[in-house]
Amino acid sequence: MKLHTSQASEVAGLAARKAAARLLAAVIDAHTPLDGLTDNEHGHPQYKALDARDRALVRAILVTALRHRMTIAGLLAKRLERPLPPNATALSHILHVAAAQILFLDIPDSAAVDLAVTHAKSDPRTTRFSGLVNGVLRSLARAKEAELGPALAATSEAPQWFSERLISAYGVEKSRAILAAHRHEAPVDFTVKSDPALWAGKLGGIVLPTGTVRVEKLQAGVTDLAGFAEGAWWVQDAAASLPARLFGDIEGQRIADLCAAPGGKTAQLILAGANVTAVDTSKNRLARLGENLKRLGLSAELLQTDLLDYRPAEPFDAVLLDAPCSSTGTVRRHPDVPWTKTMADVEKLAALQRRLLAHAVGLVRPGGQIVFSNCSLDPIEGEDLYHAFLAGTPGVVADPIRPGEFAGVDPFLTPDGTLRTTPADMVLGSPGISGLDGFFAARMRRTI
């Protein structure tokens, strides 16, 4: 299917740039998550109208434009006599899409500039600015070798609210390291059923101290890799694999994996010998979880329900609550997160997590374990919530993780015996093979 909105849209490559600008607007102006916009089945119509090659190009442009948004904004601002007016968002997005190509992607500067000018001329909101687009972008192309390096060194790629939260939680030096890690594409991590060294060899990766197999860049699609069809592994960030390990020996125990989809932690619990009930509120996500388990040759009881309404007939020996959160620990994979979330979202999600955790405790027998985790970098959703919950919840006590208890976990332990990872951790030489998602996890025990 091709777009036929105007003769200009027939120019080769223009439909992809128009889609990129439109989707960038949806992320920045409407706070719409990028994954939903670029879903091949349910995504934005302009995106779905493109062929596979142009879809890949659009996603590359968007990820790059978001990953380097502040650097791009600064270099564009230097070339404007005055700041763009607040209502000139369409023009801003055209410039950012083109600048991302000029500065960071392997696309000829002339093509990026010419397509941006044609795009501006084809939109009534921006047609009178086509000359400005041409001048600004040609100036940027001429100066990029001299200016890009210093601009990157002087810029933090995050909106102010996010930078301030990181500095508050981690200090200036660590927050800079986290933001620097966000500029790089994350490697691909695999949790394997057995023999990590064997699969590291087959997949062209390394074995991390935690046992995860890591590949810097895939040479094929995930479904085409060795081991996929036979269910030998699943894709799971190294940090995401840690919470399910914190129960220790769970052979024969009844464990509930709450908010379970897409099922990586469910699979870990099953492999460890537990009888698992996987609970999720989404029918579609639970169905996907079931498909993933089928490929892996694993089985669990699947239950679709609102967790706050869930009342099992018998309490569980343990529960894992990987709670819905702001996902600020996953910015390397989802660079739209700081631009689609706000501090109000973080606070709202923390309140929800507190309610879910209070309910989860009631699902566990006295003496049973609770592991609480999420992929947020913000202590409001992690350390602060954990301490406040323990202080305000009779019958629940801390069950600290001990040094040496689990292979590869010690570097991430806090003095309180909780677990905290950030994208600046696990430095392995090059940025492309280093880091892991930001995660918080804590282990507790019900006493009454």
PyMOL commands that set and color helices and strands:
alter all, ss='L'
color gray80, all
select helices_A, chain A and resi 7-10+14-30+34-37+45-48+52-67+69-77+89-104+109-122+127-154+160-181+196-203+222-224+243-247+264-271+283-296+307-309+328-330+337-340+343-361+379-381+383-392+410-412
alter helices_A, ss='H'
color red, helices_A
select strands_A, chain A and resi 188-192+206-207+213-215+233-235+254-258+275-280+301-304+316-322+364-374+396-398+419-421+439-446
alter strands_A, ss='S'
color yellow, strands_A
deselect
rebuild
show_as cartoon
